[in-house]
Amino acid sequence: MGENICETIKKELFSMQDNGYRDFQSKLIPNIDKDRVIGVRIPHARKYAVQIADNPDIEIFLNSVPHFYYEENNLHAFIIERIKDYDACISAVEKFLPYIDNWSTCDSIKPKVFKNNKEKLIKLVEQWLGSDKPYTVRFASNMLMTYFLDGDFRREHVEWLAGIDSDDYYVRMGIAWYLATALAKQYDDTVPFIENNRFPVWVHNKAIQKARESYRVLDERKEYLKSLKRV
């Protein structure tokens, strides 16, 4: 690919274009102009990421931010996911986070290497939650939801989220998803935050809604959560 790797990648993405899917995907990411969406199905983009992740020139693409196309950002995310060295992966994540501009790309980054480096990761998660960039905050809440709701759960993680004051829809939705999942996995430690109205009304009610839609939450708990809905 040489120095033209960015153009080669762009051409390859357009070769996978599906205009019907483009119309569908554009509706899901309304804050992204449709002319920035090619229309590449996620499984195809992931397969392509596997093919090019080890290309010796891939750093040229990773450094060519901001990308113009939504699919370039997704491809970037999928490549980061495959980095096996923790420090190198964190470096790539932190370089990319400021350029993430939509929820879909944000939610696509779940590096496998993070699973075995949680003590280091949690310190960065706390830092990311303090960012003024909404998708960095959403990414941090995603990391808490993905890696820290089982044996590594701590009640202070919920406290961190309760301290976030944001009007951004995607930040609030990310926190609500976390809370709903926490109510499924760590109910006893999470429900007091709902009982004591620790979150803004919208986040509070959305978390209850999502928890009540979850098959992982017991029916009697769903009824109790319903009674905690705020107006």
GROMACS elastic network, one bead per residue, 0.5 to 0.9 nm:
[ bonds ]
;  ai    aj funct       b0    kb
    1     4     6  0.58554   500
    1     6     6  0.85804   500
    1     8     6  0.68569   500
    1     9     6  0.89316   500
    1    55     6  0.83434   500
    1    57     6  0.72696   500
    2     5     6  0.58102   500
    2    56     6  0.86829   500
    2    57     6  0.63814   500
    3     6     6  0.77319   500
    3     7     6  0.89291   500
    3    57     6  0.73990   500
    3    60     6  0.75176   500
    4     7     6  0.54110   500
    4     8     6  0.61226   500
    4     9     6  0.86254   500
    4    60     6  0.89972   500
    5     9     6  0.60156   500
    5    10     6  0.85209   500
    5    57     6  0.69697   500
    5    58     6  0.73726   500
    5    60     6  0.72576   500
    5    61     6  0.66508   500
    6     9     6  0.51762   500
    6    10     6  0.62344   500
    6    11     6  0.87305   500
    6    58     6  0.87390   500
    6    60     6  0.74336   500
    6    61     6  0.54770   500
    6    64     6  0.78361   500
    7    11     6  0.61750   500
    7    12     6  0.85659   500
    8    11     6  0.51854   500
    8    12     6  0.61815   500
    8    13     6  0.86496   500
    9    12     6  0.50709   500
    9    13     6  0.61597   500
    9    14     6  0.86680   500
    9    61     6  0.84726   500
    9    72     6  0.81419   500
   10    13     6  0.51457   500
   10    14     6  0.63070   500
   10    15     6  0.86780   500
   10    69     6  0.86319   500
   10    71     6  0.89788   500
   10    72     6  0.74874   500
   11    14     6  0.51365   500
   11    15     6  0.62253   500
   11    16     6  0.89414   500
   12    16     6  0.67306   500
   12    48     6  0.87453   500
   13    16     6  0.53182   500
   13    17     6  0.66725   500
   13    38     6  0.74958   500
   13    39     6  0.86210   500
   13    40     6  0.67905   500
   13    45     6  0.76890   500
   13    48     6  0.87081   500
   13    71     6  0.74676   500
   13    72     6  0.80668   500
   14    18     6  0.87236   500
   14    38     6  0.64892   500
   14    39     6  0.80844   500
   14    40     6  0.77367   500
   15    18     6  0.89489   500
   15    40     6  0.88946   500
   16    38     6  0.86339   500
   16    39     6  0.77367   500
   16    40     6  0.57331   500
   16    41     6  0.79591   500
   16    44     6  0.75559   500
   16    45     6  0.85331   500
   17    21     6  0.82976   500
   17    22     6  0.78458   500
   17    38     6  0.59774   500
   17    39     6  0.50196   500
   17    40     6  0.51463   500
   17    41     6  0.80764   500
   18    21     6  0.53276   500
   18    22     6  0.61565   500
   18    23     6  0.89029   500
   18    38     6  0.76944   500
   18    39     6  0.50487   500
   18    40     6  0.60824   500
   18    41     6  0.75851   500
   19    23     6  0.63336   500
   19    24     6  0.86865   500
   19    38     6  0.76607   500
   19    39     6  0.57656   500
   19    40     6  0.85834   500
   20    23     6  0.52925   500
   20    24     6  0.64819   500
   20    25     6  0.87384   500
   20    39     6  0.75915   500
   21    25     6  0.59224   500
   21    26     6  0.83712   500
   21    39     6  0.54542   500
   21    40     6  0.72319   500
   21    41     6  0.70787   500
   22    25     6  0.51468   500
   22    26     6  0.59564   500
   22    27     6  0.87386   500
   22    34     6  0.80780   500
   22    37     6  0.64447   500
   22    38     6  0.62164   500
   22    40     6  0.71904   500
   22    41     6  0.86114   500
   23    26     6  0.53301   500
   23    27     6  0.67291   500
   23    34     6  0.80857   500
   23    37     6  0.88128   500
   23    39     6  0.75879   500
   24    27     6  0.55923   500
   24    28     6  0.70345   500
   24    39     6  0.86004   500
   25    28     6  0.52242   500
   25    29     6  0.66804   500
   25    30     6  0.89595   500
   25    37     6  0.80175   500
   25    39     6  0.71622   500
   25    41     6  0.89643   500
   26    29     6  0.53288   500
   26    30     6  0.61712   500
   26    31     6  0.88269   500
   26    32     6  0.73365   500
   26    33     6  0.78166   500
   26    34     6  0.58879   500
   26    37     6  0.68410   500
   26    39     6  0.84544   500
   27    30     6  0.55105   500
   27    34     6  0.88171   500
   28    31     6  0.89107   500
   28   104     6  0.85584   500
   29    32     6  0.58009   500
   29    33     6  0.86092   500
   29   102     6  0.67224   500
   29   103     6  0.74709   500
   29   104     6  0.74732   500
   30    33     6  0.72557   500
   30    34     6  0.82947   500
   30   102     6  0.89762   500
   31   101     6  0.83379   500
   31   102     6  0.72608   500
   32    35     6  0.83951   500
   32    36     6  0.68356   500
   32    37     6  0.77606   500
   32    70     6  0.78433   500
   32   101     6  0.78923   500
   32   102     6  0.72872   500
   33    36     6  0.55463   500
   33    37     6  0.72701   500
   34    37     6  0.52464   500
   34    38     6  0.82518   500
   35    38     6  0.75197   500
   35    69     6  0.82206   500
   36    68     6  0.63598   500
   36    70     6  0.59209   500
   36    71     6  0.84481   500
   37    40     6  0.83669   500
   37    68     6  0.89992   500
   37    69     6  0.58266   500
   37    70     6  0.53888   500
   37    71     6  0.67908   500
   38    69     6  0.69844   500
   38    70     6  0.73688   500
   38    71     6  0.67213   500
   39    70     6  0.89559   500
   39    71     6  0.77346   500
   40    43     6  0.85575   500
   40    44     6  0.68291   500
   40    45     6  0.65928   500
   40    71     6  0.68281   500
   41    44     6  0.55017   500
   41    45     6  0.64436   500
   41    46     6  0.88493   500
   42    45     6  0.50657   500
   42    46     6  0.61151   500
   42    47     6  0.85902   500
   42    71     6  0.87111   500
   42    74     6  0.83208   500
   43    46     6  0.50754   500
   43    47     6  0.61413   500
   43    48     6  0.85996   500
   44    47     6  0.51191   500
   44    48     6  0.62197   500
   44    49     6  0.86571   500
   45    48     6  0.50506   500
   45    49     6  0.61861   500
   45    50     6  0.88171   500
   45    71     6  0.76432   500
   45    74     6  0.76575   500
   45    75     6  0.62247   500
   45    78     6  0.80700   500
   46    50     6  0.64795   500
   46    51     6  0.88730   500
   46    74     6  0.85897   500
   46    75     6  0.70278   500
   46    78     6  0.61903   500
   46    79     6  0.83742   500
   47    50     6  0.52486   500
   47    51     6  0.66192   500
   48    51     6  0.50411   500
   48    52     6  0.64464   500
   48    53     6  0.84508   500
   48    75     6  0.79887   500
   49    52     6  0.53443   500
   49    53     6  0.55817   500
   49    75     6  0.60726   500
   49    76     6  0.81027   500
   49    78     6  0.60523   500
   49    79     6  0.55998   500
   49    82     6  0.86696   500
   50    53     6  0.55077   500
   50    54     6  0.79276   500
   50    78     6  0.82549   500
   50    79     6  0.73891   500
   50    82     6  0.79880   500
   51    54     6  0.74523   500
   51    55     6  0.81210   500
   52    55     6  0.52037   500
   52    56     6  0.89083   500
   52    58     6  0.71959   500
   52    79     6  0.81163   500
   53    56     6  0.85643   500
   53    58     6  0.66274   500
   53    78     6  0.86689   500
   53    79     6  0.55153   500
   53    80     6  0.84154   500
   53    82     6  0.73262   500
   53    83     6  0.83420   500
   54    57     6  0.83916   500
   54    58     6  0.71035   500
   54    79     6  0.89299   500
   55    58     6  0.53286   500
   55    59     6  0.85652   500
   56    59     6  0.74436   500
   57    60     6  0.56588   500
   57    61     6  0.74635   500
   58    61     6  0.53008   500
   58    62     6  0.63567   500
   58    63     6  0.86950   500
   58    79     6  0.89912   500
   59    63     6  0.59366   500
   59    64     6  0.84548   500
   60    63     6  0.52582   500
   60    64     6  0.62687   500
   61    64     6  0.51137   500
   61    65     6  0.79226   500
   61    76     6  0.80413   500
   62    65     6  0.69184   500
   62    76     6  0.64548   500
   62    79     6  0.87317   500
   62    80     6  0.88807   500
   62    92     6  0.80559   500
   62    95     6  0.89834   500
   62    96     6  0.82104   500
   63    66     6  0.85185   500
   63    95     6  0.84501   500
   63    96     6  0.87552   500
   64    67     6  0.66037   500
   65    68     6  0.83366   500
   65    73     6  0.87909   500
   65    96     6  0.77355   500
   65    99     6  0.70673   500
   66    73     6  0.84103   500
   66    96     6  0.86614   500
   66    99     6  0.59221   500
   66   100     6  0.85705   500
   67    70     6  0.76692   500
   67    71     6  0.89327   500
   67    72     6  0.61231   500
   67    73     6  0.62713   500
   67    99     6  0.82030   500
   68    71     6  0.87656   500
   68    72     6  0.72219   500
   68    73     6  0.80778   500
   69    72     6  0.52029   500
   69    73     6  0.66987   500
   69    74     6  0.89020   500
   70    73     6  0.52253   500
   70    74     6  0.64037   500
   70    75     6  0.87492   500
   70   101     6  0.87644   500
   70   102     6  0.84704   500
   70   105     6  0.78798   500
   71    75     6  0.59912   500
   71    76     6  0.83789   500
   71   105     6  0.85764   500
   72    75     6  0.50670   500
   72    76     6  0.61079   500
   72    77     6  0.86450   500
   73    77     6  0.62815   500
   73    78     6  0.87370   500
   73    99     6  0.85996   500
   73   100     6  0.73698   500
   73   101     6  0.88509   500
   73   105     6  0.64784   500
   74    78     6  0.62125   500
   74    79     6  0.86448   500
   74   104     6  0.79742   500
   74   105     6  0.52080   500
   74   106     6  0.85171   500
   74   108     6  0.71368   500
   74   109     6  0.87314   500
   75    78     6  0.50299   500
   75    79     6  0.61747   500
   75    80     6  0.86187   500
   75   105     6  0.88006   500
   76    79     6  0.52391   500
   76    80     6  0.63094   500
   76    81     6  0.87934   500
   76    96     6  0.83354   500
   76   105     6  0.88693   500
   77    80     6  0.51573   500
   77    81     6  0.63458   500
   77    93     6  0.83944   500
   77    96     6  0.83553   500
   77   105     6  0.66937   500
   77   106     6  0.79358   500
   77   108     6  0.62802   500
   77   109     6  0.54180   500
   77   110     6  0.86187   500
   78    81     6  0.51363   500
   78    82     6  0.68309   500
   78   108     6  0.69926   500
   78   109     6  0.67004   500
   78   110     6  0.86545   500
   78   111     6  0.86558   500
   79    82     6  0.53721   500
   79    83     6  0.70003   500
   80    83     6  0.54683   500
   80    89     6  0.63723   500
   80    90     6  0.89370   500
   80    92     6  0.65747   500
   80    93     6  0.69440   500
   80   109     6  0.72647   500
   80   110     6  0.86554   500
   80   111     6  0.68926   500
   81    84     6  0.82723   500
   81    89     6  0.77180   500
   81   108     6  0.84658   500
   81   109     6  0.59611   500
   81   110     6  0.59184   500
   81   112     6  0.64553   500
   81   113     6  0.80593   500
   82    89     6  0.83934   500
   82   111     6  0.65062   500
   82   112     6  0.71233   500
   82   113     6  0.81806   500
   83    86     6  0.75393   500
   83    88     6  0.71054   500
   83    89     6  0.54795   500
   83    92     6  0.87527   500
   83   111     6  0.73641   500
   83   112     6  0.81965   500
   83   113     6  0.74045   500
   84    88     6  0.79049   500
   84    89     6  0.70746   500
   84   111     6  0.84013   500
   84   112     6  0.76271   500
   84   113     6  0.57677   500
   85    88     6  0.53589   500
   85    89     6  0.60211   500
   85    90     6  0.86671   500
   85   113     6  0.69428   500
   86    89     6  0.50166   500
   86    90     6  0.61253   500
   86    91     6  0.85561   500
   86   113     6  0.58610   500
   86   114     6  0.68858   500
   86   116     6  0.88365   500
   86   117     6  0.73382   500
   87    90     6  0.51523   500
   87    91     6  0.61610   500
   87    92     6  0.86391   500
   88    91     6  0.50947   500
   88    92     6  0.62377   500
   88    93     6  0.86360   500
   89    92     6  0.50958   500
   89    93     6  0.61046   500
   89    94     6  0.86264   500
   89   111     6  0.77082   500
   89   113     6  0.78540   500
   89   114     6  0.86771   500
   90    94     6  0.60768   500
   90    95     6  0.85183   500
   90   114     6  0.89065   500
   90   121     6  0.86911   500
   91    94     6  0.53090   500
   91    95     6  0.62310   500
   91    96     6  0.86763   500
   92    95     6  0.52189   500
   92    96     6  0.62291   500
   92    97     6  0.86688   500
   93    96     6  0.51660   500
   93    97     6  0.59598   500
   93   109     6  0.84853   500
   94    97     6  0.53329   500
   94    98     6  0.75325   500
   95    98     6  0.69305   500
   95    99     6  0.81389   500
   96    99     6  0.55657   500
   96   100     6  0.67336   500
   97   100     6  0.54434   500
   97   101     6  0.89284   500
   97   106     6  0.81734   500
   97   133     6  0.86099   500
   97   135     6  0.72731   500
   97   136     6  0.58354   500
   97   139     6  0.83017   500
   98   101     6  0.82625   500
   98   133     6  0.69644   500
   98   135     6  0.78819   500
   98   136     6  0.70346   500
   99   135     6  0.88617   500
  100   103     6  0.82073   500
  100   105     6  0.67751   500
  100   106     6  0.63843   500
  100   135     6  0.63812   500
  100   136     6  0.79388   500
  101   104     6  0.89171   500
  101   105     6  0.76771   500
  101   106     6  0.78567   500
  101   134     6  0.88281   500
  101   135     6  0.69033   500
  102   105     6  0.58782   500
  102   106     6  0.63875   500
  102   107     6  0.88442   500
  102   135     6  0.72497   500
  102   170     6  0.85357   500
  103   107     6  0.60190   500
  103   108     6  0.85820   500
  103   135     6  0.70814   500
  103   138     6  0.81065   500
  103   139     6  0.89430   500
  103   170     6  0.67224   500
  104   107     6  0.52396   500
  104   108     6  0.62814   500
  105   108     6  0.50984   500
  105   109     6  0.71667   500
  106   109     6  0.61427   500
  106   135     6  0.64261   500
  106   136     6  0.80756   500
  106   138     6  0.74528   500
  106   139     6  0.59997   500
  106   142     6  0.87112   500
  107   110     6  0.75806   500
  107   138     6  0.82708   500
  107   139     6  0.68439   500
  107   142     6  0.70845   500
  109   139     6  0.80760   500
  110   113     6  0.87834   500
  110   114     6  0.78073   500
  110   142     6  0.85791   500
  110   143     6  0.75875   500
  110   146     6  0.79061   500
  111   114     6  0.56955   500
  111   115     6  0.79396   500
  112   115     6  0.59451   500
  112   116     6  0.82344   500
  113   116     6  0.60513   500
  113   117     6  0.70094   500
  114   117     6  0.51762   500
  114   118     6  0.62806   500
  114   120     6  0.89145   500
  114   121     6  0.69269   500
  114   147     6  0.79818   500
  115   118     6  0.61765   500
  115   147     6  0.67477   500
  116   119     6  0.85994   500
  117   120     6  0.56907   500
  117   121     6  0.61181   500
  117   122     6  0.88053   500
  118   122     6  0.59078   500
  118   123     6  0.87329   500
  118   147     6  0.76016   500
  118   148     6  0.82681   500
  118   152     6  0.81769   500
  119   122     6  0.57057   500
  119   123     6  0.71659   500
  120   123     6  0.57873   500
  120   124     6  0.70528   500
  121   124     6  0.52917   500
  121   125     6  0.62079   500
  121   126     6  0.88501   500
  121   143     6  0.87522   500
  122   126     6  0.63323   500
  122   127     6  0.87490   500
  122   143     6  0.85813   500
  122   144     6  0.80473   500
  122   148     6  0.84977   500
  123   126     6  0.53679   500
  123   127     6  0.66114   500
  123   128     6  0.89007   500
  124   128     6  0.60946   500
  124   129     6  0.86020   500
  124   140     6  0.83715   500
  125   128     6  0.50500   500
  125   129     6  0.62318   500
  125   130     6  0.89303   500
  125   137     6  0.86699   500
  125   139     6  0.85273   500
  125   140     6  0.51454   500
  125   141     6  0.78227   500
  125   143     6  0.71420   500
  125   144     6  0.75095   500
  126   129     6  0.52831   500
  126   130     6  0.69576   500
  126   140     6  0.75271   500
  126   157     6  0.84520   500
  126   160     6  0.74878   500
  127   130     6  0.54282   500
  127   131     6  0.70687   500
  127   140     6  0.85497   500
  128   131     6  0.52528   500
  128   132     6  0.88961   500
  128   133     6  0.89106   500
  128   136     6  0.59767   500
  128   137     6  0.57653   500
  128   138     6  0.88456   500
  128   139     6  0.79470   500
  128   140     6  0.57440   500
  128   141     6  0.89066   500
  129   132     6  0.85681   500
  129   136     6  0.71775   500
  129   138     6  0.78677   500
  129   139     6  0.84667   500
  129   140     6  0.57777   500
  129   141     6  0.73522   500
  129   160     6  0.77278   500
  129   161     6  0.77351   500
  129   164     6  0.77101   500
  130   133     6  0.87863   500
  130   136     6  0.88073   500
  130   137     6  0.70481   500
  130   164     6  0.79215   500
  131   134     6  0.73968   500
  131   135     6  0.89802   500
  131   136     6  0.64363   500
  131   137     6  0.61209   500
  132   136     6  0.79432   500
  132   137     6  0.77373   500
  133   136     6  0.54459   500
  133   137     6  0.65570   500
  133   138     6  0.88897   500
  134   137     6  0.51556   500
  134   138     6  0.61819   500
  134   139     6  0.85582   500
  134   166     6  0.83187   500
  134   168     6  0.68199   500
  134   170     6  0.73282   500
  134   171     6  0.59198   500
  135   139     6  0.58728   500
  135   140     6  0.84232   500
  135   170     6  0.75905   500
  135   171     6  0.70836   500
  136   139     6  0.50118   500
  136   140     6  0.62402   500
  136   141     6  0.87790   500
  137   140     6  0.50759   500
  137   141     6  0.63691   500
  137   142     6  0.86133   500
  137   171     6  0.65502   500
  137   174     6  0.86855   500
  138   141     6  0.51123   500
  138   142     6  0.61181   500
  138   143     6  0.86608   500
  138   170     6  0.69676   500
  138   171     6  0.51241   500
  138   172     6  0.82643   500
  138   173     6  0.84826   500
  138   174     6  0.55902   500
  138   175     6  0.74540   500
  139   143     6  0.62487   500
  139   144     6  0.87745   500
  139   171     6  0.89256   500
  139   174     6  0.83241   500
  140   143     6  0.50625   500
  140   144     6  0.64157   500
  140   145     6  0.87068   500
  141   144     6  0.50644   500
  141   145     6  0.62234   500
  141   146     6  0.86084   500
  141   161     6  0.76555   500
  141   171     6  0.84215   500
  141   174     6  0.63817   500
  141   175     6  0.62627   500
  141   177     6  0.89061   500
  141   178     6  0.67625   500
  142   145     6  0.50063   500
  142   146     6  0.59883   500
  142   147     6  0.84596   500
  142   174     6  0.69179   500
  142   175     6  0.83149   500
  142   177     6  0.86841   500
  142   178     6  0.72414   500
  143   146     6  0.50579   500
  143   147     6  0.57931   500
  143   148     6  0.73004   500
  144   147     6  0.56156   500
  144   149     6  0.68129   500
  144   153     6  0.83927   500
  144   157     6  0.74593   500
  144   178     6  0.76101   500
  145   148     6  0.59153   500
  145   149     6  0.58273   500
  145   177     6  0.82003   500
  145   178     6  0.54229   500
  145   179     6  0.85530   500
  145   181     6  0.72187   500
  145   182     6  0.76495   500
  146   149     6  0.69369   500
  146   178     6  0.89477   500
  147   150     6  0.74406   500
  147   152     6  0.75199   500
  147   153     6  0.84589   500
  148   151     6  0.71588   500
  148   154     6  0.76947   500
  148   157     6  0.84680   500
  149   152     6  0.64052   500
  149   154     6  0.80275   500
  149   178     6  0.89942   500
  149   181     6  0.80726   500
  149   182     6  0.65179   500
  149   185     6  0.66454   500
  149   186     6  0.71215   500
  150   153     6  0.54783   500
  150   185     6  0.70954   500
  150   186     6  0.78770   500
  151   154     6  0.87537   500
  153   156     6  0.86536   500
  153   157     6  0.74582   500
  153   186     6  0.80644   500
  154   157     6  0.56211   500
  154   158     6  0.77045   500
  154   189     6  0.87075   500
  155   158     6  0.55248   500
  155   159     6  0.66967   500
  155   189     6  0.62894   500
  155   190     6  0.74777   500
  156   160     6  0.62090   500
  156   161     6  0.87822   500
  157   160     6  0.50914   500
  157   161     6  0.66468   500
  157   162     6  0.87539   500
  158   161     6  0.51868   500
  158   162     6  0.61591   500
  158   163     6  0.87431   500
  158   178     6  0.88466   500
  158   179     6  0.79112   500
  158   182     6  0.87506   500
  158   189     6  0.88479   500
  158   190     6  0.73022   500
  158   193     6  0.80446   500
  159   163     6  0.63484   500
  159   193     6  0.85055   500
  159   198     6  0.87797   500
  160   163     6  0.53101   500
  160   164     6  0.70464   500
  161   164     6  0.53811   500
  161   165     6  0.88430   500
  161   175     6  0.68834   500
  161   199     6  0.84850   500
  162   165     6  0.80644   500
  162   175     6  0.88150   500
  162   193     6  0.82064   500
  162   198     6  0.60714   500
  162   199     6  0.57008   500
  162   200     6  0.86245   500
  163   198     6  0.86349   500
  163   199     6  0.83636   500
  164   199     6  0.87676   500
  165   200     6  0.83654   500
  166   169     6  0.82667   500
  166   171     6  0.69193   500
  166   172     6  0.69772   500
  167   170     6  0.88626   500
  167   171     6  0.77370   500
  167   172     6  0.71487   500
  168   171     6  0.53668   500
  168   172     6  0.62381   500
  168   173     6  0.86183   500
  169   172     6  0.51937   500
  169   173     6  0.60368   500
  169   174     6  0.85259   500
  170   173     6  0.50280   500
  170   174     6  0.60029   500
  170   175     6  0.85928   500
  171   174     6  0.51219   500
  171   175     6  0.63185   500
  171   176     6  0.86437   500
  172   175     6  0.51952   500
  172   176     6  0.61525   500
  172   177     6  0.86809   500
  172   200     6  0.89220   500
  172   202     6  0.79123   500
  172   203     6  0.58857   500
  173   177     6  0.61477   500
  173   178     6  0.85695   500
  173   203     6  0.69395   500
  173   206     6  0.76696   500
  173   207     6  0.84619   500
  174   177     6  0.51967   500
  174   178     6  0.62913   500
  174   179     6  0.87495   500
  175   178     6  0.50018   500
  175   179     6  0.62097   500
  175   180     6  0.86433   500
  175   203     6  0.70645   500
  175   207     6  0.80867   500
  176   179     6  0.50792   500
  176   180     6  0.61416   500
  176   181     6  0.85862   500
  176   202     6  0.86967   500
  176   203     6  0.52677   500
  176   204     6  0.70625   500
  176   205     6  0.83648   500
  176   206     6  0.59063   500
  176   208     6  0.82733   500
  176   210     6  0.78294   500
  177   180     6  0.51101   500
  177   181     6  0.61636   500
  177   182     6  0.84480   500
  177   203     6  0.89928   500
  177   206     6  0.81088   500
  177   207     6  0.62491   500
  177   210     6  0.70348   500
  177   211     6  0.84632   500
  178   181     6  0.52042   500
  178   182     6  0.59966   500
  178   183     6  0.85451   500
  178   207     6  0.79389   500
  179   183     6  0.60244   500
  179   184     6  0.86087   500
  179   190     6  0.74038   500
  179   203     6  0.87673   500
  179   204     6  0.85281   500
  179   207     6  0.56986   500
  179   208     6  0.83133   500
  179   210     6  0.87992   500
  179   211     6  0.80523   500
  180   183     6  0.50894   500
  180   184     6  0.65213   500
  180   185     6  0.88851   500
  180   206     6  0.83333   500
  180   208     6  0.65707   500
  180   209     6  0.80379   500
  180   210     6  0.56290   500
  180   212     6  0.82961   500
  180   214     6  0.81280   500
  181   184     6  0.50383   500
  181   185     6  0.62220   500
  181   186     6  0.81219   500
  181   207     6  0.85687   500
  181   210     6  0.83238   500
  181   211     6  0.69343   500
  181   214     6  0.84249   500
  181   216     6  0.86593   500
  182   186     6  0.50379   500
  182   187     6  0.63435   500
  182   189     6  0.85055   500
  182   190     6  0.63582   500
  182   191     6  0.87927   500
  182   211     6  0.88261   500
  183   186     6  0.55286   500
  183   188     6  0.78562   500
  183   189     6  0.83215   500
  183   190     6  0.58643   500
  183   191     6  0.65750   500
  183   207     6  0.86559   500
  183   208     6  0.87518   500
  183   211     6  0.66205   500
  183   216     6  0.89649   500
  183   217     6  0.72226   500
  184   187     6  0.59020   500
  184   211     6  0.69551   500
  184   214     6  0.77225   500
  184   215     6  0.86867   500
  184   216     6  0.55336   500
  184   217     6  0.50320   500
  184   218     6  0.82571   500
  185   216     6  0.79726   500
  185   217     6  0.83391   500
  186   189     6  0.57746   500
  186   190     6  0.61087   500
  186   191     6  0.84983   500
  187   190     6  0.51013   500
  187   191     6  0.56944   500
  187   192     6  0.88198   500
  187   217     6  0.86702   500
  187   221     6  0.89943   500
  188   191     6  0.58513   500
  188   192     6  0.74413   500
  189   192     6  0.66225   500
  189   193     6  0.81128   500
  190   193     6  0.56936   500
  190   194     6  0.72162   500
  191   194     6  0.51054   500
  191   195     6  0.61662   500
  191   196     6  0.85886   500
  191   225     6  0.83908   500
  192   196     6  0.58983   500
  192   197     6  0.83703   500
  192   198     6  0.85652   500
  193   196     6  0.52771   500
  193   197     6  0.61072   500
  193   198     6  0.52311   500
  193   199     6  0.73922   500
  194   197     6  0.51449   500
  194   198     6  0.63754   500
  194   199     6  0.73523   500
  194   204     6  0.66703   500
  194   207     6  0.89248   500
  194   208     6  0.84484   500
  194   225     6  0.82206   500
  194   228     6  0.72785   500
  194   229     6  0.88473   500
  195   198     6  0.79665   500
  195   225     6  0.87041   500
  195   228     6  0.66805   500
  196   199     6  0.86138   500
  197   200     6  0.74394   500
  197   201     6  0.78524   500
  197   204     6  0.73003   500
  197   228     6  0.89444   500
  197   230     6  0.86590   500
  198   204     6  0.80772   500
  199   202     6  0.81635   500
  199   203     6  0.61982   500
  199   204     6  0.55580   500
  200   203     6  0.54444   500
  200   204     6  0.59404   500
  200   205     6  0.85988   500
  201   205     6  0.60349   500
  201   206     6  0.84016   500
  201   229     6  0.86275   500
  201   230     6  0.64366   500
  201   231     6  0.74638   500
  202   205     6  0.53538   500
  202   206     6  0.60109   500
  202   207     6  0.84763   500
  202   230     6  0.87215   500
  203   206     6  0.51546   500
  203   207     6  0.59811   500
  203   208     6  0.85761   500
  204   207     6  0.53496   500
  204   208     6  0.64135   500
  204   209     6  0.87889   500
  204   229     6  0.75001   500
  204   230     6  0.76402   500
  205   208     6  0.50767   500
  205   209     6  0.61432   500
  205   210     6  0.86753   500
  205   226     6  0.89957   500
  205   228     6  0.84779   500
  205   229     6  0.57230   500
  205   230     6  0.65710   500
  205   231     6  0.86749   500
  206   210     6  0.61613   500
  206   211     6  0.84802   500
  207   210     6  0.52047   500
  207   211     6  0.60208   500
  207   212     6  0.85008   500
  208   211     6  0.50760   500
  208   212     6  0.60394   500
  208   213     6  0.85825   500
  208   222     6  0.80953   500
  208   225     6  0.61079   500
  208   226     6  0.68818   500
  208   228     6  0.81493   500
  208   229     6  0.71073   500
  209   212     6  0.52030   500
  209   213     6  0.63249   500
  209   214     6  0.88661   500
  209   225     6  0.86902   500
  209   226     6  0.80468   500
  209   229     6  0.88413   500
  210   213     6  0.50380   500
  210   214     6  0.63608   500
  211   214     6  0.51334   500
  211   215     6  0.83923   500
  211   216     6  0.82202   500
  211   217     6  0.65346   500
  211   222     6  0.71706   500
  211   225     6  0.82774   500
  212   215     6  0.79686   500
  212   217     6  0.69179   500
  212   218     6  0.87701   500
  212   219     6  0.81213   500
  212   221     6  0.83333   500
  212   222     6  0.50733   500
  212   223     6  0.80185   500
  212   225     6  0.75725   500
  212   226     6  0.77324   500
  213   216     6  0.88566   500
  213   217     6  0.82881   500
  213   222     6  0.85394   500
  214   217     6  0.58022   500
  214   218     6  0.88266   500
  215   218     6  0.75072   500
  215   219     6  0.87086   500
  217   220     6  0.85020   500
  217   221     6  0.66282   500
  217   222     6  0.66187   500
  218   221     6  0.52590   500
  218   222     6  0.63176   500
  218   223     6  0.89149   500
  219   223     6  0.64017   500
  219   224     6  0.87560   500
  220   223     6  0.51981   500
  220   224     6  0.63686   500
  220   225     6  0.86937   500
  221   224     6  0.50145   500
  221   225     6  0.60667   500
  221   226     6  0.84948   500
  222   225     6  0.50796   500
  222   226     6  0.61431   500
  222   227     6  0.87877   500
  223   226     6  0.50385   500
  223   227     6  0.65600   500
  224   227     6  0.51897   500
  224   228     6  0.67901   500
  225   228     6  0.51123   500
  225   229     6  0.68783   500
  226   229     6  0.55426   500
  227   230     6  0.86000   500
